[in-house]
Amino acid sequence: MNNRQQYILKDIVEAYIKTVKPVGSKSLCKKLNCSSATIRNEMAKLEEAGYLEKNHISSGRIPSEKGYKYYVEHLMKPKELTGEDMLKLQTIFQNQELQLSDAINQCVEIISEITNYTSIVLGKKSSDNALQQVSIIPLANNRIVALVCTDHGIVQNKQFNLPRNTSVNEIVKTCEIINKLLVGTPISKVAERLEYEIKPIIAEKIEQYETVYNIFSKTFHDFANKIHENVHMSGANFLLDAPEYSNIEEVKTILSKFDDANFISKIEASEDEEGVNVYIGGETDFDPNVTIIKTKFHRNGEDGTIAIIGPKRMEYAKVVGLLSYINEQLNKED
């Protein structure tokens, strides 16, 4: 692709992102100081090479997936955040009172506010974690909280009302047995080991072992089933505002995928993905009509993916610049 063709493709991509209107040759003549015929000839070559598409209702061109990809890889310069947007994010990152998961969820809310796109964070799946510790916290009125912590720093709790005459001491004793024998076990395997290895042991040592066993069984079962407990989404409604999604059935299809664990898992960054990665249309494995830009984070023992989802006509420079900044902040040394 020669310099003139690169300029034309860059101008068409950026104009179409802003206006959602096909770009004709006349708008480029003055910028390039060329005749309309010359511009049309270059646009025809770009179309033939697969970088542009002709809109059936206009003589103008729009970018193809290949054109967007070339633009992102060769022509785009990430846009720096405004001072105001940077301050919003820094306020969250520097808030020592927030747990990391809460900070990232708030960060996702701000991302949608800044970009007007759907943003999502996927925390590490509980099935990828191993049991680190179980704790029992007694409360008033015969209630307790069972606290489960994993080696990746995920903490979940479940509250129980104890049956009358149930001894908290026996529950604590069972907790000590579990910590001694099950620490290091993958969360997905804890319930099985609890049933076949721990239950016979507590049956010998704990008087009300059925009641106590059921408390821990319920706790671990719920934990293992909440694989997407750490999925947080913001701005799904922005899809409704995009001109590309005027077809309500298409919007319903995309929104339904946000509730499907199999599709959500396709958004998660893989182990070999570094920095900020852009997936357009068919590359996403999520939906052929969207772009997904995502980055991984690792901080304080927690891992996850932050992704921004929007139309293929996305403000790539703005989104890549934003996620690059977030990637830098979240992956700083602890």
Secondary structure, 3 states (H helix, E strand, C coil): CCHHHHHHHHHHHHHHHHHCCCECCHHHHHHHCCCHHHHHHHHHHHHHCCCEEECCCCCCEEECHHHHHHHHHHHCCCCCCCHHHHHHHHHHHCCCCCCHHHHHHHHHHHHHHHHCCEEEEEECCHHHCEEEEEEEEEECCCEEEEEEEECCCCEEEEEEECCCCCCHHHHHHHHHHHHHHHCCCEHHHHHHHHHHHHHHHHHHHCCCHHHHHHHHHHHHHHHHHCCCCCEEEECCCHHHHCHHHCCHHHHHHHHHHCCCHHHHHCCCCCCCCCCEEEEEHHHHCCCCCEEEEEEEEEECCEEEEEEEEEECCCCHHHHHHHHHHHHHHHCCCC
